[in-house]
Amino acid sequence: MFIKRIIKRAIAVRNWLKKNRKLLMLLLAIVIMLILGGCLSSTHAMLAVVVAGVAGGKHIDDEPLTTDLTRGASPDLLLNEIDQQIVKIRPMATPIDQLSRCAGSKHAGSMIVDYYNVDTKPTTAEVADDYVEPDAGSASTDDTRITLSTTNDDMFDVSDTILVQGVNGYDESGTTQSKEELVLYVIARDDNNGLKVQAVNGKKIGTIEGCVPSIEEGTILIRMGRAATELDVMSPQFEALPHKAQQYCQIFKMQVEQSTLQKLSNKEVPWTMNDQEEAAIYDMRLGMEKSFLFGVKAKIWDNAKKEHVMLTGGIWKQAGKEFTYNAQSLNQESIIDMMRRAFTGNAGSKRKILIGGSELIGTINKLDYNRVITASDTITKWGIDFTELRSKFGTLYVLLSEVFDECGMAANGMIIDPEYLQKYVHQPFSAETLNLKASGVRNVDATVLTETSCLVLRYPKAHMRIVKV
């Protein structure tokens, strides 16, 4: 029944189409005319003539005003969609300023900060003059106790033992060189002539045993432990006195103003006083970063203001070590030597920070590393993303600092021990609102950003400059 019903309806539709064929053809013609008419009118509208008015206006006669005509005749009338979020571009970071804020600071009760450094006693010196051993026929007992002149006699005391680097000692018979280096024992110290020493594993010359073999000028002497006798109760005294240093705090200021009309004016984007303050804080920190790194400690007279201006000194010159490198020969071995110098010879920590310009960081980044020295993924400390560089001597947190580039030192850098980086603050960072309207100065909203501070390296030998030669 259902199929028969569908067949009957199909036959009825066919019969209706046959009877109304002329009507359908007429409707199709009307639709085609409407479509062609619309296209022609659009084309005509696009080709419409715009007539300039007597006062600079523009007029269109006998045509509908469309967006296409408007954009052609008055392109600024219709607003484009504008992204309301303003991208605040930050061309570089301020790692030193950031680190000093996160690591904590000390209050300074004065613009002038005096602080003390306790250094370590030197451990190495060099032979100042050649010592030549005697011939076999002229050797005497005097040659078992000689006077040796060094570049720093004061660092040695009686009963000290000295390792002579690069000079082999002898076996018990004194006739055969051993694989152990020569060791000397300090008998006395002559303030004028040098050290009176005798050999621990000396050489037999002729019939005289225990003679000191030849030692060339420039040979490194390494101070080792003291050796006392059974009846010794006392030892040469040892005292350490701190070294006094001085630093100036600098008054860093930045003022932001916005007129009342500027504040009330409509804007395409929400650019407010807070946005200006944020940009000003970044610019202020960037300037402080340069002063903390490369500033010159000075006190100058401003003749216009009739006041002294105090400038803080940068930590670049405060570093107690310096490592020089050649860009053409910088390889993994050079990096190991650099880390060796940075982590040895001081009582600093085994994790330090390496900041440098783009050329230095780029050169380090191009090197291939193996299991002796490795470069790991990013690590975040003190709010900064670092890349780790590990060796047997210690770990470096590596970071690009575009401040070095701006100051013409793209190939240089600095290794800093954060444990011995100290910030002194005389006036903490603050934002003060100035009422310039009430005082009759200017019809503006004004904010002054201020900080009075300085940076010091408490242990200079724990920090090192990296300089390209």
Backbone hydrogen bonds, N-H to C=O, Kabsch-Sander energy under -0.5 kcal/mol:
donor,donor_aa,acceptor,acceptor_aa,energy
5,R,1,M,-1.9
6,I,2,F,-1.8
7,I,3,I,-2.2
8,K,4,K,-2.1
9,R,5,R,-1.8
10,A,6,I,-2.2
11,I,7,I,-2.0
12,A,8,K,-1.8
13,V,9,R,-2.3
14,R,10,A,-2.0
15,N,11,I,-2.1
16,W,12,A,-1.9
17,L,13,V,-2.2
18,K,14,R,-1.9
19,K,15,N,-1.8
20,N,16,W,-1.9
21,R,18,K,-0.9
24,L,20,N,-1.8
25,M,21,R,-2.0
26,L,22,K,-1.9
27,L,23,L,-2.1
28,L,24,L,-2.1
29,A,25,M,-1.8
30,I,26,L,-2.0
31,V,27,L,-2.0
32,I,28,L,-2.0
33,M,29,A,-2.1
34,L,30,I,-2.1
35,I,31,V,-2.2
36,L,32,I,-2.5
37,G,33,M,-2.4
38,G,34,L,-2.2
39,C,35,I,-2.1
40,L,36,L,-2.3
41,S,37,G,-2.3
42,S,38,G,-2.3
43,T,39,C,-2.6
44,H,40,L,-2.6
45,A,41,S,-2.5
46,M,42,S,-2.4
47,L,43,T,-1.4
48,A,45,A,-1.5
51,V,49,V,-0.5
51,V,59,H,-3.1
53,G,57,G,-4.0
56,G,53,G,-1.1
59,H,51,V,-3.2
66,T,64,P,-0.8
70,T,66,T,-2.2
71,R,67,T,-2.7
72,G,68,D,-1.7
73,A,69,L,-2.7
74,S,70,T,-3.3
77,L,74,S,-1.5
78,L,74,S,-0.5
86,I,84,Q,-0.7
88,K,86,I,-0.7
89,I,87,V,-0.9
98,Q,94,T,-2.5
99,L,95,P,-3.0
100,S,96,I,-2.4
101,R,97,D,-1.6
102,C,98,Q,-2.2
103,A,99,L,-2.5
106,K,423,K,-2.8
108,A,425,V,-2.5
109,G,107,H,-0.5
113,V,111,M,-0.5
113,V,247,Q,-3.2
114,D,112,I,-0.5
115,Y,245,A,-2.4
117,N,243,H,-2.8
119,D,117,N,-0.7
125,A,221,L,-2.1
127,V,219,T,-2.0
128,A,149,S,-2.5
129,D,149,S,-0.8
131,Y,215,I,-3.0
133,E,131,Y,-0.5
138,S,135,D,-0.5
139,A,135,D,-0.9
143,D,140,S,-1.6
144,T,141,T,-1.7
145,R,142,D,-1.0
146,I,197,V,-1.9
148,L,146,I,-0.6
148,L,195,L,-3.3
149,S,147,T,-0.5
151,T,126,E,-2.3
155,M,152,N,-1.0
156,F,153,D,-1.5
159,S,186,V,-2.3
160,D,157,D,-1.9
161,T,225,G,-1.0
162,I,184,L,-2.8
163,L,222,I,-2.6
164,V,162,I,-0.6
164,V,182,L,-3.0
165,Q,163,L,-0.9
165,Q,220,I,-2.4
167,V,164,V,-1.3
168,N,166,G,-0.5
169,G,180,E,-3.0
170,Y,201,N,-2.0
171,D,176,T,-2.4
174,G,171,D,-1.1
178,S,169,G,-2.3
182,L,164,V,-0.5
182,L,167,V,-3.4
184,L,162,I,-2.9
185,Y,198,Q,-2.7
186,V,160,D,-2.6
187,I,185,Y,-0.6
187,I,196,K,-3.1
188,A,196,K,-1.5
190,D,194,G,-3.1
191,D,189,R,-0.6
194,G,190,D,-1.8
195,L,148,L,-3.0
196,K,188,A,-2.8
197,V,146,I,-2.7
197,V,195,L,-0.7
198,Q,185,Y,-1.9
199,A,144,T,-0.7
199,A,210,G,-0.6
200,V,183,V,-3.0
201,N,183,V,-0.7
203,K,211,C,-3.1
204,K,174,G,-3.0
205,I,203,K,-0.7
205,I,208,I,-2.3
206,G,204,K,-0.6
208,I,205,I,-2.0
209,E,207,T,-0.6
211,C,203,K,-2.7
212,V,143,D,-1.8
215,I,131,Y,-2.1
218,G,127,V,-2.6
219,T,216,E,-1.6
221,L,125,A,-3.6
222,I,163,L,-2.5
223,R,123,T,-3.1
223,R,221,L,-0.6
224,M,161,T,-3.2
227,A,159,S,-2.8
232,D,229,T,-0.8
243,H,117,N,-3.7
245,A,115,Y,-3.2
247,Q,113,V,-2.5
249,C,111,M,-3.1
250,Q,453,S,-2.3
252,F,250,Q,-0.9
252,F,451,E,-3.4
253,K,251,I,-0.5
254,M,449,L,-1.9
256,V,447,T,-2.9
258,Q,445,D,-1.9
260,T,443,N,-1.8
263,K,259,S,-2.0
264,L,260,T,-1.9
265,S,261,L,-1.5
271,W,269,V,-2.2
272,T,270,P,-0.8
276,Q,272,T,-1.6
277,E,273,M,-2.3
278,E,274,N,-2.1
279,A,275,D,-2.1
280,A,276,Q,-2.2
281,I,277,E,-2.5
282,Y,278,E,-1.9
283,D,279,A,-2.1
284,M,280,A,-2.5
285,R,281,I,-2.6
286,L,282,Y,-2.2
287,G,283,D,-1.9
288,M,284,M,-2.2
289,E,285,R,-2.3
290,K,286,L,-1.5
291,S,287,G,-1.9
292,F,288,M,-3.1
293,L,289,E,-1.5
294,F,290,K,-3.1
295,G,291,S,-1.8
297,K,295,G,-0.5
298,A,311,L,-1.6
300,I,309,V,-2.5
302,D,300,I,-0.5
302,D,307,E,-3.2
303,N,301,W,-0.9
306,K,302,D,-1.8
307,E,302,D,-1.3
309,V,300,I,-3.2
311,L,298,A,-3.0
311,L,309,V,-0.5
314,G,295,G,-3.1
315,I,292,F,-2.7
316,W,293,L,-2.2
319,A,315,I,-1.1
320,G,460,P,-3.0
321,K,463,H,-1.1
323,F,465,R,-3.0
325,Y,467,V,-1.8
329,S,326,N,-0.8
330,L,326,N,-0.6
330,L,327,A,-0.6
331,N,329,S,-0.7
335,I,331,N,-2.1
336,I,332,Q,-2.2
337,D,333,E,-2.2
338,M,334,S,-2.4
339,M,335,I,-2.5
340,R,336,I,-2.4
341,R,337,D,-2.3
342,A,338,M,-1.9
343,F,339,M,-2.2
344,T,340,R,-1.5
352,K,395,T,-2.4
353,I,416,I,-3.0
354,L,397,Y,-2.9
355,I,353,I,-0.6
355,I,414,M,-2.5
356,G,399,L,-1.5
357,G,412,N,-2.5
359,E,410,A,-0.7
360,L,410,A,-2.0
361,I,357,G,-2.5
362,G,358,S,-2.3
363,T,359,E,-2.1
364,I,360,L,-2.4
365,N,361,I,-2.3
366,K,362,G,-1.2
367,L,363,T,-0.5
367,L,364,I,-1.0
370,N,373,I,-0.7
374,T,390,R,-1.7
376,S,374,T,-0.5
376,S,388,E,-1.8
379,I,386,F,-2.9
381,K,379,I,-0.5
381,K,384,I,-2.5
384,I,381,K,-2.1
386,F,379,I,-3.5
386,F,384,I,-0.7
387,T,398,V,-1.9
388,E,377,D,-1.1
389,L,396,L,-2.3
390,R,374,T,-3.0
391,S,394,G,-1.7
395,T,350,K,-2.8
396,L,389,L,-2.9
397,Y,352,K,-2.7
398,V,387,T,-3.2
398,V,396,L,-0.8
399,L,354,L,-2.3
401,S,356,G,-2.8
404,F,401,S,-1.3
405,D,401,S,-0.6
406,E,402,E,-2.4
407,C,403,V,-1.8
408,G,405,D,-1.7
409,M,404,F,-3.5
412,N,409,M,-1.5
413,G,466,I,-2.2
414,M,355,I,-2.9
415,I,464,M,-3.2
416,I,353,I,-3.1
416,I,414,M,-0.6
420,Y,417,D,-1.8
421,L,418,P,-1.1
422,Q,420,Y,-0.6
422,Q,456,V,-2.5
423,K,104,G,-0.6
424,Y,454,C,-2.4
425,V,106,K,-2.9
426,H,424,Y,-0.5
426,H,452,T,-2.4
427,Q,452,T,-1.8
430,S,450,T,-2.2
432,E,448,V,-2.6
434,L,446,A,-2.4
436,L,434,L,-1.2
439,S,435,N,-1.2
440,G,437,K,-1.2
441,V,436,L,-2.2
442,R,436,L,-0.8
444,V,442,R,-1.7
445,D,258,Q,-3.1
446,A,434,L,-0.9
446,A,444,V,-0.5
447,T,256,V,-2.5
448,V,432,E,-2.9
449,L,254,M,-3.6
449,L,447,T,-0.5
450,T,430,S,-2.4
451,E,252,F,-2.1
452,T,427,Q,-2.4
453,S,250,Q,-1.6
453,S,451,E,-0.5
454,C,424,Y,-1.9
456,V,422,Q,-2.5
458,R,420,Y,-2.1
458,R,456,V,-0.7
459,Y,420,Y,-0.6
462,A,459,Y,-2.2
463,H,460,P,-1.8
464,M,415,I,-2.4
465,R,321,K,-2.4
466,I,413,G,-2.8
467,V,323,F,-2.8
467,V,465,R,-0.5
469,V,325,Y,-2.7
